[in-house]
């Protein structure tokens, strides 16, 4: 049979162990790399989308300019 003092020591020890475990869990940075990687992926996705929009706009201008020049050359050849 355990005495009150032994039970108090066991309770105190368990409390210290639980407190230490909780403190370690709060200091744990194990998920930080995953979060940082996810943020980097999102940034790259937004940059890629912006680059695609800019590329598509440049391509459309180039296509329109080329078609206009071809039509000018073609109509100048018909007149001559």
PyMOL Python script that loads the backbone (N, CA, C, O; Angstrom):
from pymol import cmd

cmd.read_pdbstr("""\
ATOM      1  N   UNK A   1       0.834  -1.179   0.000  1.00  0.00           N
ATOM      2  CA  UNK A   1       0.000   0.000   0.000  1.00  0.00           C
ATOM      3  C   UNK A   1       0.882   1.247   0.000  1.00  0.00           C
ATOM      4  O   UNK A   1       1.904   1.297   0.685  1.00  0.00           O
ATOM      5  N   UNK A   2       0.479   2.240  -0.768  1.00  0.00           N
ATOM      6  CA  UNK A   2       1.294   3.450  -0.872  1.00  0.00           C
ATOM      7  C   UNK A   2       0.791   4.501   0.108  1.00  0.00           C
ATOM      8  O   UNK A   2      -0.395   4.583   0.428  1.00  0.00           O
ATOM      9  N   UNK A   3       1.729   5.281   0.556  1.00  0.00           N
ATOM     10  CA  UNK A   3       1.379   6.351   1.485  1.00  0.00           C
ATOM     11  C   UNK A   3       0.981   7.587   0.709  1.00  0.00           C
ATOM     12  O   UNK A   3       1.159   7.648  -0.507  1.00  0.00           O
ATOM     13  N   UNK A   4       0.455   8.551   1.393  1.00  0.00           N
ATOM     14  CA  UNK A   4       0.051   9.810   0.771  1.00  0.00           C
ATOM     15  C   UNK A   4       1.237  10.537   0.153  1.00  0.00           C
ATOM     16  O   UNK A   4       1.100  11.166  -0.897  1.00  0.00           O
ATOM     17  N   UNK A   5       2.400  10.456   0.794  1.00  0.00           N
ATOM     18  CA  UNK A   5       3.598  11.118   0.275  1.00  0.00           C
ATOM     19  C   UNK A   5       4.047  10.477  -1.025  1.00  0.00           C
ATOM     20  O   UNK A   5       4.462  11.174  -1.950  1.00  0.00           O
ATOM     21  N   UNK A   6       3.968   9.141  -1.105  1.00  0.00           N
ATOM     22  CA  UNK A   6       4.354   8.459  -2.342  1.00  0.00           C
ATOM     23  C   UNK A   6       3.389   8.809  -3.479  1.00  0.00           C
ATOM     24  O   UNK A   6       3.810   9.018  -4.616  1.00  0.00           O
ATOM     25  N   UNK A   7       2.108   8.872  -3.163  1.00  0.00           N
ATOM     26  CA  UNK A   7       1.126   9.245  -4.183  1.00  0.00           C
ATOM     27  C   UNK A   7       1.352  10.677  -4.658  1.00  0.00           C
ATOM     28  O   UNK A   7       1.216  10.976  -5.844  1.00  0.00           O
ATOM     29  N   UNK A   8       1.696  11.553  -3.728  1.00  0.00           N
ATOM     30  CA  UNK A   8       1.964  12.943  -4.084  1.00  0.00           C
ATOM     31  C   UNK A   8       3.195  13.045  -4.984  1.00  0.00           C
ATOM     32  O   UNK A   8       3.209  13.827  -5.934  1.00  0.00           O
ATOM     33  N   UNK A   9       4.227  12.255  -4.685  1.00  0.00           N
ATOM     34  CA  UNK A   9       5.435  12.249  -5.523  1.00  0.00           C
ATOM     35  C   UNK A   9       5.103  11.733  -6.920  1.00  0.00           C
ATOM     36  O   UNK A   9       5.557  12.300  -7.915  1.00  0.00           O
ATOM     37  N   UNK A  10       4.313  10.661  -7.000  1.00  0.00           N
ATOM     38  CA  UNK A  10       3.922  10.128  -8.309  1.00  0.00           C
ATOM     39  C   UNK A  10       3.104  11.151  -9.108  1.00  0.00           C
ATOM     40  O   UNK A  10       3.317  11.322 -10.308  1.00  0.00           O
ATOM     41  N   UNK A  11       2.181  11.820  -8.441  1.00  0.00           N
ATOM     42  CA  UNK A  11       1.365  12.834  -9.110  1.00  0.00           C
ATOM     43  C   UNK A  11       2.232  13.985  -9.599  1.00  0.00           C
ATOM     44  O   UNK A  11       2.053  14.478 -10.712  1.00  0.00           O
ATOM     45  N   UNK A  12       3.171  14.410  -8.764  1.00  0.00           N
ATOM     46  CA  UNK A  12       4.079  15.495  -9.146  1.00  0.00           C
ATOM     47  C   UNK A  12       4.943  15.083 -10.340  1.00  0.00           C
ATOM     48  O   UNK A  12       5.145  15.871 -11.264  1.00  0.00           O
ATOM     49  N   UNK A  13       5.449  13.856 -10.317  1.00  0.00           N
ATOM     50  CA  UNK A  13       6.277  13.352 -11.417  1.00  0.00           C
ATOM     51  C   UNK A  13       5.473  13.280 -12.715  1.00  0.00           C
ATOM     52  O   UNK A  13       5.960  13.682 -13.772  1.00  0.00           O
ATOM     53  N   UNK A  14       4.254  12.774 -12.636  1.00  0.00           N
ATOM     54  CA  UNK A  14       3.398  12.695 -13.828  1.00  0.00           C
ATOM     55  C   UNK A  14       3.098  14.086 -14.376  1.00  0.00           C
ATOM     56  O   UNK A  14       3.075  14.295 -15.589  1.00  0.00           O
ATOM     57  N   UNK A  15       2.870  15.027 -13.475  1.00  0.00           N
ATOM     58  CA  UNK A  15       2.593  16.404 -13.905  1.00  0.00           C
ATOM     59  C   UNK A  15       3.803  16.993 -14.635  1.00  0.00           C
ATOM     60  O   UNK A  15       3.655  17.648 -15.667  1.00  0.00           O
ATOM     61  N   UNK A  16       4.991  16.756 -14.095  1.00  0.00           N
ATOM     62  CA  UNK A  16       6.204  17.260 -14.749  1.00  0.00           C
ATOM     63  C   UNK A  16       6.406  16.628 -16.120  1.00  0.00           C
ATOM     64  O   UNK A  16       6.783  17.313 -17.072  1.00  0.00           O
ATOM     65  N   UNK A  17       6.158  15.328 -16.225  1.00  0.00           N
ATOM     66  CA  UNK A  17       6.312  14.639 -17.512  1.00  0.00           C
ATOM     67  C   UNK A  17       5.316  15.166 -18.543  1.00  0.00           C
ATOM     68  O   UNK A  17       5.677  15.394 -19.697  1.00  0.00           O
ATOM     69  N   UNK A  18       4.091  15.353 -18.135  1.00  0.00           N
ATOM     70  CA  UNK A  18       3.064  15.863 -19.052  1.00  0.00           C
ATOM     71  C   UNK A  18       3.403  17.286 -19.478  1.00  0.00           C
ATOM     72  O   UNK A  18       3.283  17.636 -20.652  1.00  0.00           O
ATOM     73  N   UNK A  19       3.825  18.102 -18.519  1.00  0.00           N
ATOM     74  CA  UNK A  19       4.189  19.481 -18.847  1.00  0.00           C
ATOM     75  C   UNK A  19       5.367  19.534 -19.820  1.00  0.00           C
ATOM     76  O   UNK A  19       5.368  20.323 -20.764  1.00  0.00           O
ATOM     77  N   UNK A  20       6.366  18.689 -19.579  1.00  0.00           N
ATOM     78  CA  UNK A  20       7.516  18.635 -20.487  1.00  0.00           C
ATOM     79  C   UNK A  20       7.119  18.203 -21.886  1.00  0.00           C
ATOM     80  O   UNK A  20       7.608  18.754 -22.873  1.00  0.00           O
ATOM     81  N   UNK A  21       6.228  17.214 -21.976  1.00  0.00           N
ATOM     82  CA  UNK A  21       5.755  16.734 -23.276  1.00  0.00           C
ATOM     83  C   UNK A  21       4.993  17.834 -24.012  1.00  0.00           C
ATOM     84  O   UNK A  21       5.179  18.019 -25.215  1.00  0.00           O
ATOM     85  N   UNK A  22       4.144  18.559 -23.301  1.00  0.00           N
ATOM     86  CA  UNK A  22       3.388  19.649 -23.928  1.00  0.00           C
ATOM     87  C   UNK A  22       4.301  20.769 -24.399  1.00  0.00           C
ATOM     88  O   UNK A  22       4.097  21.328 -25.477  1.00  0.00           O
ATOM     89  N   UNK A  23       5.301  21.097 -23.601  1.00  0.00           N
ATOM     90  CA  UNK A  23       6.245  22.141 -23.996  1.00  0.00           C
ATOM     91  C   UNK A  23       7.019  21.739 -25.247  1.00  0.00           C
ATOM     92  O   UNK A  23       7.260  22.566 -26.126  1.00  0.00           O
ATOM     93  N   UNK A  24       7.405  20.482 -25.324  1.00  0.00           N
ATOM     94  CA  UNK A  24       8.139  20.023 -26.500  1.00  0.00           C
ATOM     95  C   UNK A  24       7.247  20.057 -27.735  1.00  0.00           C
ATOM     96  O   UNK A  24       7.703  20.419 -28.820  1.00  0.00           O
ATOM     97  N   UNK A  25       5.999  19.688 -27.581  1.00  0.00           N
ATOM     98  CA  UNK A  25       5.078  19.722 -28.723  1.00  0.00           C
ATOM     99  C   UNK A  25       4.862  21.148 -29.206  1.00  0.00           C
ATOM    100  O   UNK A  25       4.736  21.384 -30.407  1.00  0.00           O
ATOM    101  N   UNK A  26       4.818  22.087 -28.292  1.00  0.00           N
ATOM    102  CA  UNK A  26       4.632  23.482 -28.681  1.00  0.00           C
ATOM    103  C   UNK A  26       5.863  24.034 -29.397  1.00  0.00           C
ATOM    104  O   UNK A  26       5.740  24.926 -30.237  1.00  0.00           O
ATOM    105  N   UNK A  27       7.043  23.514 -29.074  1.00  0.00           N
ATOM    106  CA  UNK A  27       8.281  23.966 -29.717  1.00  0.00           C
ATOM    107  C   UNK A  27       8.574  23.213 -30.999  1.00  0.00           C
ATOM    108  O   UNK A  27       9.500  23.577 -31.723  1.00  0.00           O
ATOM    109  N   UNK A  28       7.822  22.192 -31.295  1.00  0.00           N
ATOM    110  CA  UNK A  28       8.081  21.337 -32.455  1.00  0.00           C
ATOM    111  C   UNK A  28       7.828  22.104 -33.745  1.00  0.00           C
ATOM    112  O   UNK A  28       6.748  22.664 -33.930  1.00  0.00           O
ATOM    113  N   UNK A  29       8.823  22.136 -34.647  1.00  0.00           N
ATOM    114  CA  UNK A  29       8.721  22.840 -35.918  1.00  0.00           C
ATOM    115  C   UNK A  29       8.637  21.866 -37.088  1.00  0.00           C
ATOM    116  O   UNK A  29       9.050  22.198 -38.199  1.00  0.00           O
ATOM    117  N   UNK A  30       8.113  20.679 -36.853  1.00  0.00           N
ATOM    118  CA  UNK A  30       8.155  19.636 -37.885  1.00  0.00           C
ATOM    119  C   UNK A  30       7.310  19.982 -39.097  1.00  0.00           C
ATOM    120  O   UNK A  30       7.618  19.502 -40.188  1.00  0.00           O
ATOM    121  N   UNK A  31       6.268  20.782 -38.973  1.00  0.00           N
ATOM    122  CA  UNK A  31       5.418  21.116 -40.118  1.00  0.00           C
ATOM    123  C   UNK A  31       5.854  22.351 -40.871  1.00  0.00           C
ATOM    124  O   UNK A  31       5.258  22.679 -41.896  1.00  0.00           O
ATOM    125  N   UNK A  32       6.871  23.045 -40.402  1.00  0.00           N
ATOM    126  CA  UNK A  32       7.278  24.300 -41.024  1.00  0.00           C
ATOM    127  C   UNK A  32       7.770  24.118 -42.456  1.00  0.00           C
ATOM    128  O   UNK A  32       7.492  24.963 -43.307  1.00  0.00           O
ATOM    129  N   UNK A  33       8.483  23.052 -42.739  1.00  0.00           N
ATOM    130  CA  UNK A  33       8.994  22.837 -44.095  1.00  0.00           C
ATOM    131  C   UNK A  33       7.873  22.616 -45.088  1.00  0.00           C
ATOM    132  O   UNK A  33       7.949  23.083 -46.225  1.00  0.00           O
ATOM    133  N   UNK A  34       6.841  21.916 -44.677  1.00  0.00           N
ATOM    134  CA  UNK A  34       5.698  21.652 -45.558  1.00  0.00           C
ATOM    135  C   UNK A  34       4.960  22.948 -45.856  1.00  0.00           C
ATOM    136  O   UNK A  34       4.570  23.197 -46.997  1.00  0.00           O
ATOM    137  N   UNK A  35       4.772  23.764 -44.843  1.00  0.00           N
ATOM    138  CA  UNK A  35       4.071  25.039 -45.040  1.00  0.00           C
ATOM    139  C   UNK A  35       4.879  25.957 -45.947  1.00  0.00           C
ATOM    140  O   UNK A  35       4.317  26.591 -46.840  1.00  0.00           O
ATOM    141  N   UNK A  36       6.174  26.036 -45.736  1.00  0.00           N
ATOM    142  CA  UNK A  36       7.030  26.868 -46.573  1.00  0.00           C
ATOM    143  C   UNK A  36       7.016  26.387 -48.019  1.00  0.00           C
ATOM    144  O   UNK A  36       6.982  27.199 -48.945  1.00  0.00           O
ATOM    145  N   UNK A  37       7.040  25.096 -48.212  1.00  0.00           N
ATOM    146  CA  UNK A  37       6.995  24.545 -49.570  1.00  0.00           C
ATOM    147  C   UNK A  37       5.664  24.863 -50.241  1.00  0.00           C
ATOM    148  O   UNK A  37       5.631  25.188 -51.428  1.00  0.00           O
ATOM    149  N   UNK A  38       4.578  24.772 -49.499  1.00  0.00           N
ATOM    150  CA  UNK A  38       3.261  25.085 -50.065  1.00  0.00           C
ATOM    151  C   UNK A  38       3.173  26.550 -50.472  1.00  0.00           C
ATOM    152  O   UNK A  38       2.613  26.870 -51.520  1.00  0.00           O
ATOM    153  N   UNK A  39       3.718  27.434 -49.658  1.00  0.00           N
ATOM    154  CA  UNK A  39       3.712  28.858 -50.002  1.00  0.00           C
ATOM    155  C   UNK A  39       4.552  29.098 -51.251  1.00  0.00           C
ATOM    156  O   UNK A  39       4.154  29.868 -52.125  1.00  0.00           O
ATOM    157  N   UNK A  40       5.702  28.454 -51.343  1.00  0.00           N
ATOM    158  CA  UNK A  40       6.554  28.611 -52.527  1.00  0.00           C
ATOM    159  C   UNK A  40       5.843  28.096 -53.775  1.00  0.00           C
ATOM    160  O   UNK A  40       5.943  28.711 -54.836  1.00  0.00           O
ATOM    161  N   UNK A  41       5.135  26.988 -53.665  1.00  0.00           N
ATOM    162  CA  UNK A  41       4.396  26.451 -54.814  1.00  0.00           C
ATOM    163  C   UNK A  41       3.300  27.419 -55.246  1.00  0.00           C
ATOM    164  O   UNK A  41       3.104  27.635 -56.442  1.00  0.00           O
ATOM    165  N   UNK A  42       2.592  27.996 -54.297  1.00  0.00           N
ATOM    166  CA  UNK A  42       1.544  28.959 -54.647  1.00  0.00           C
ATOM    167  C   UNK A  42       2.121  30.196 -55.330  1.00  0.00           C
ATOM    168  O   UNK A  42       1.554  30.689 -56.306  1.00  0.00           O
ATOM    169  N   UNK A  43       3.233  30.692 -54.827  1.00  0.00           N
ATOM    170  CA  UNK A  43       3.866  31.859 -55.448  1.00  0.00           C
ATOM    171  C   UNK A  43       4.287  31.539 -56.870  1.00  0.00           C
ATOM    172  O   UNK A  43       4.071  32.339 -57.781  1.00  0.00           O
ATOM    173  N   UNK A  44       4.889  30.369 -57.063  1.00  0.00           N
ATOM    174  CA  UNK A  44       5.310  29.977 -58.417  1.00  0.00           C
ATOM    175  C   UNK A  44       4.109  29.802 -59.341  1.00  0.00           C
ATOM    176  O   UNK A  44       4.190  30.128 -60.526  1.00  0.00           O
ATOM    177  N   UNK A  45       3.004  29.295 -58.819  1.00  0.00           N
ATOM    178  CA  UNK A  45       1.799  29.138 -59.638  1.00  0.00           C
ATOM    179  C   UNK A  45       1.268  30.502 -60.078  1.00  0.00           C
ATOM    180  O   UNK A  45       0.890  30.674 -61.237  1.00  0.00           O
ATOM    181  N   UNK A  46       1.238  31.468 -59.166  1.00  0.00           N
ATOM    182  CA  UNK A  46       0.774  32.803 -59.529  1.00  0.00           C
ATOM    183  C   UNK A  46       1.711  33.462 -60.542  1.00  0.00           C
ATOM    184  O   UNK A  46       1.258  34.111 -61.485  1.00  0.00           O
ATOM    185  N   UNK A  47       3.009  33.294 -60.341  1.00  0.00           N
ATOM    186  CA  UNK A  47       3.961  33.847 -61.307  1.00  0.00           C
ATOM    187  C   UNK A  47       3.804  33.191 -62.678  1.00  0.00           C
ATOM    188  O   UNK A  47       3.862  33.870 -63.704  1.00  0.00           O
ATOM    189  N   UNK A  48       3.608  31.883 -62.696  1.00  0.00           N
ATOM    190  CA  UNK A  48       3.409  31.174 -63.955  1.00  0.00           C
ATOM    191  C   UNK A  48       2.153  31.642 -64.669  1.00  0.00           C
ATOM    192  O   UNK A  48       2.156  31.815 -65.887  1.00  0.00           O
ATOM    193  N   UNK A  49       1.082  31.846 -63.918  1.00  0.00           N
ATOM    194  CA  UNK A  49      -0.161  32.334 -64.522  1.00  0.00           C
ATOM    195  C   UNK A  49       0.019  33.741 -65.079  1.00  0.00           C
ATOM    196  O   UNK A  49      -0.464  34.040 -66.171  1.00  0.00           O
ATOM    197  N   UNK A  50       0.699  34.595 -64.350  1.00  0.00           N
ATOM    198  CA  UNK A  50       0.943  35.959 -64.836  1.00  0.00           C
ATOM    199  C   UNK A  50       1.813  35.947 -66.087  1.00  0.00           C
ATOM    200  O   UNK A  50       1.579  36.713 -67.023  1.00  0.00           O
ATOM    201  N   UNK A  51       2.815  35.079 -66.099  1.00  0.00           N
ATOM    202  CA  UNK A  51       3.676  34.985 -67.291  1.00  0.00           C
ATOM    203  C   UNK A  51       2.891  34.466 -68.485  1.00  0.00           C
ATOM    204  O   UNK A  51       3.106  34.925 -69.607  1.00  0.00           O
ATOM    205  N   UNK A  52       1.985  33.518 -68.269  1.00  0.00           N
ATOM    206  CA  UNK A  52       1.181  32.995 -69.369  1.00  0.00           C
ATOM    207  C   UNK A  52       0.274  34.080 -69.934  1.00  0.00           C
ATOM    208  O   UNK A  52       0.133  34.190 -71.152  1.00  0.00           O
ATOM    209  N   UNK A  53      -0.342  34.880 -69.073  1.00  0.00           N
ATOM    210  CA  UNK A  53      -1.206  35.970 -69.544  1.00  0.00           C
ATOM    211  C   UNK A  53      -0.388  36.962 -70.367  1.00  0.00           C
ATOM    212  O   UNK A  53      -0.823  37.389 -71.436  1.00  0.00           O
ATOM    213  N   UNK A  54       0.791  37.327 -69.873  1.00  0.00           N
ATOM    214  CA  UNK A  54       1.653  38.259 -70.609  1.00  0.00           C
ATOM    215  C   UNK A  54       2.101  37.645 -71.929  1.00  0.00           C
ATOM    216  O   UNK A  54       2.084  38.329 -72.953  1.00  0.00           O
ATOM    217  N   UNK A  55       2.494  36.394 -71.938  1.00  0.00           N
ATOM    218  CA  UNK A  55       2.921  35.723 -73.166  1.00  0.00           C
ATOM    219  C   UNK A  55       1.784  35.662 -74.172  1.00  0.00           C
ATOM    220  O   UNK A  55       1.993  35.909 -75.360  1.00  0.00           O
ATOM    221  N   UNK A  56       0.584  35.337 -73.709  1.00  0.00           N
ATOM    222  CA  UNK A  56      -0.567  35.249 -74.609  1.00  0.00           C
ATOM    223  C   UNK A  56      -0.875  36.617 -75.223  1.00  0.00           C
ATOM    224  O   UNK A  56      -1.198  36.708 -76.407  1.00  0.00           O
ATOM    225  N   UNK A  57      -0.775  37.671 -74.424  1.00  0.00           N
ATOM    226  CA  UNK A  57      -1.019  39.026 -74.940  1.00  0.00           C
ATOM    227  C   UNK A  57       0.031  39.396 -75.981  1.00  0.00           C
ATOM    228  O   UNK A  57      -0.314  39.933 -77.034  1.00  0.00           O
ATOM    229  N   UNK A  58       1.285  39.124 -75.713  1.00  0.00           N
ATOM    230  CA  UNK A  58       2.355  39.411 -76.679  1.00  0.00           C
ATOM    231  C   UNK A  58       2.141  38.607 -77.955  1.00  0.00           C
ATOM    232  O   UNK A  58       2.301  39.131 -79.057  1.00  0.00           O
ATOM    233  N   UNK A  59       1.780  37.332 -77.805  1.00  0.00           N
ATOM    234  CA  UNK A  59       1.559  36.477 -78.967  1.00  0.00           C
ATOM    235  C   UNK A  59       0.398  36.996 -79.828  1.00  0.00           C
ATOM    236  O   UNK A  59       0.491  36.993 -81.055  1.00  0.00           O
ATOM    237  N   UNK A  60      -0.674  37.434 -79.200  1.00  0.00           N
ATOM    238  CA  UNK A  60      -1.824  37.958 -79.954  1.00  0.00           C
ATOM    239  C   UNK A  60      -1.445  39.238 -80.700  1.00  0.00           C
ATOM    240  O   UNK A  60      -1.833  39.415 -81.855  1.00  0.00           O
ATOM    241  N   UNK A  61      -0.698  40.124 -80.061  1.00  0.00           N
ATOM    242  CA  UNK A  61      -0.244  41.344 -80.748  1.00  0.00           C
ATOM    243  C   UNK A  61       0.645  40.993 -81.934  1.00  0.00           C
ATOM    244  O   UNK A  61       0.494  41.560 -83.016  1.00  0.00           O
ATOM    245  N   UNK A  62       1.565  40.064 -81.732  1.00  0.00           N
ATOM    246  CA  UNK A  62       2.452  39.637 -82.808  1.00  0.00           C
ATOM    247  C   UNK A  62       1.659  39.032 -83.957  1.00  0.00           C
ATOM    248  O   UNK A  62       1.937  39.325 -85.119  1.00  0.00           O
ATOM    249  N   UNK A  63       0.690  38.204 -83.654  1.00  0.00           N
ATOM    250  CA  UNK A  63      -0.152  37.587 -84.671  1.00  0.00           C
ATOM    251  C   UNK A  63      -0.943  38.634 -85.445  1.00  0.00           C
ATOM    252  O   UNK A  63      -1.016  38.567 -86.672  1.00  0.00           O
ATOM    253  N   UNK A  64      -1.536  39.599 -84.748  1.00  0.00           N
ATOM    254  CA  UNK A  64      -2.303  40.658 -85.418  1.00  0.00           C
ATOM    255  C   UNK A  64      -1.401  41.512 -86.300  1.00  0.00           C
ATOM    256  O   UNK A  64      -1.763  41.842 -87.429  1.00  0.00           O
ATOM    257  N   UNK A  65      -0.225  41.871 -85.784  1.00  0.00           N
ATOM    258  CA  UNK A  65       0.709  42.681 -86.567  1.00  0.00           C
ATOM    259  C   UNK A  65       1.167  41.923 -87.813  1.00  0.00           C
ATOM    260  O   UNK A  65       1.234  42.496 -88.901  1.00  0.00           O
ATOM    261  N   UNK A  66       1.478  40.657 -87.656  1.00  0.00           N
ATOM    262  CA  UNK A  66       1.917  39.845 -88.796  1.00  0.00           C
ATOM    263  C   UNK A  66       0.803  39.733 -89.837  1.00  0.00           C
ATOM    264  O   UNK A  66       1.058  39.878 -91.032  1.00  0.00           O
ATOM    265  N   UNK A  67      -0.417  39.478 -89.398  1.00  0.00           N
ATOM    266  CA  UNK A  67      -1.536  39.396 -90.341  1.00  0.00           C
ATOM    267  C   UNK A  67      -1.762  40.718 -91.063  1.00  0.00           C
ATOM    268  O   UNK A  67      -2.030  40.724 -92.264  1.00  0.00           O
ATOM    269  N   UNK A  68      -1.660  41.829 -90.357  1.00  0.00           N
ATOM    270  CA  UNK A  68      -1.814  43.146 -90.993  1.00  0.00           C
ATOM    271  C   UNK A  68      -0.740  43.364 -92.056  1.00  0.00           C
ATOM    272  O   UNK A  68      -1.033  43.842 -93.152  1.00  0.00           O
ATOM    273  N   UNK A  69       0.491  43.017 -91.733  1.00  0.00           N
ATOM    274  CA  UNK A  69       1.586  43.203 -92.695  1.00  0.00           C
ATOM    275  C   UNK A  69       1.409  42.292 -93.913  1.00  0.00           C
ATOM    276  O   UNK A  69       1.644  42.721 -95.043  1.00  0.00           O
ATOM    277  N   UNK A  70       1.004  41.060 -93.695  1.00  0.00           N
ATOM    278  CA  UNK A  70       0.766  40.149 -94.815  1.00  0.00           C
ATOM    279  C   UNK A  70      -0.357  40.674 -95.696  1.00  0.00           C
ATOM    280  O   UNK A  70      -0.271  40.621 -96.923  1.00  0.00           O
ATOM    281  N   UNK A  71      -1.403  41.176 -95.069  1.00  0.00           N
ATOM    282  CA  UNK A  71      -2.520  41.730 -95.859  1.00  0.00           C
ATOM    283  C   UNK A  71      -2.085  42.971 -96.636  1.00  0.00           C
ATOM    284  O   UNK A  71      -2.501  43.148 -97.781  1.00  0.00           O
ATOM    285  N   UNK A  72      -1.265  43.826 -96.045  1.00  0.00           N
ATOM    286  CA  UNK A  72      -0.751  45.001 -96.751  1.00  0.00           C
ATOM    287  C   UNK A  72       0.100  44.585 -97.950  1.00  0.00           C
ATOM    288  O   UNK A  72      -0.045  45.132 -99.043  1.00  0.00           O
ATOM    289  N   UNK A  73       0.985  43.617 -97.736  1.00  0.00           N
ATOM    290  CA  UNK A  73       1.831  43.153 -98.829  1.00  0.00           C
ATOM    291  C   UNK A  73       0.976  42.530 -99.933  1.00  0.00           C
ATOM    292  O   UNK A  73       1.207  42.752-101.122  1.00  0.00           O
ATOM    293  N   UNK A  74      -0.027  41.738 -99.506  1.00  0.00           N
ATOM    294  CA  UNK A  74      -0.897  41.098-100.487  1.00  0.00           C
ATOM    295  C   UNK A  74      -1.716  42.110-101.274  1.00  0.00           C
ATOM    296  O   UNK A  74      -1.891  41.940-102.481  1.00  0.00           O
ATOM    297  N   UNK A  75      -2.224  43.157-100.632  1.00  0.00           N
ATOM    298  CA  UNK A  75      -3.037  44.156-101.343  1.00  0.00           C
ATOM    299  C   UNK A  75      -2.155  45.054-102.197  1.00  0.00           C
ATOM    300  O   UNK A  75      -2.615  45.546-103.227  1.00  0.00           O
ATOM    301  N   UNK A  76      -0.912  45.283-101.810  1.00  0.00           N
ATOM    302  CA  UNK A  76       0.012  46.084-102.616  1.00  0.00           C
ATOM    303  C   UNK A  76       0.409  45.283-103.876  1.00  0.00           C
ATOM    304  O   UNK A  76       0.601  45.869-104.941  1.00  0.00           O
ATOM    305  N   UNK A  77       0.526  43.989-103.762  1.00  0.00           N
ATOM    306  CA  UNK A  77       0.853  43.146-104.907  1.00  0.00           C
ATOM    307  C   UNK A  77      -0.289  43.072-105.884  1.00  0.00           C
ATOM    308  O   UNK A  77      -0.052  42.970-107.088  1.00  0.00           O
ATOM    309  N   UNK A  78      -1.533  43.121-105.411  1.00  0.00           N
ATOM    310  CA  UNK A  78      -2.699  43.082-106.300  1.00  0.00           C
ATOM    311  C   UNK A  78      -2.840  44.386-107.080  1.00  0.00           C
ATOM    312  O   UNK A  78      -3.310  44.384-108.217  1.00  0.00           O
ATOM    313  N   UNK A  79      -2.434  45.497-106.470  1.00  0.00           N
ATOM    314  CA  UNK A  79      -2.587  46.802-107.119  1.00  0.00           C
ATOM    315  C   UNK A  79      -1.538  47.002-108.197  1.00  0.00           C
ATOM    316  O   UNK A  79      -1.770  47.756-109.143  1.00  0.00           O
ATOM    317  N   UNK A  80      -0.399  46.354-108.084  1.00  0.00           N
ATOM    318  CA  UNK A  80       0.726  46.588-108.970  1.00  0.00           C
ATOM    319  C   UNK A  80       0.655  45.770-110.167  1.00  0.00           C
ATOM    320  O   UNK A  80       1.536  45.849-111.023  1.00  0.00           O
TER     321      UNK A  80
END
""", "prot")
cmd.dss("prot")
cmd.show_as("cartoon", "prot")
cmd.util.cbc("prot")
cmd.orient("prot")
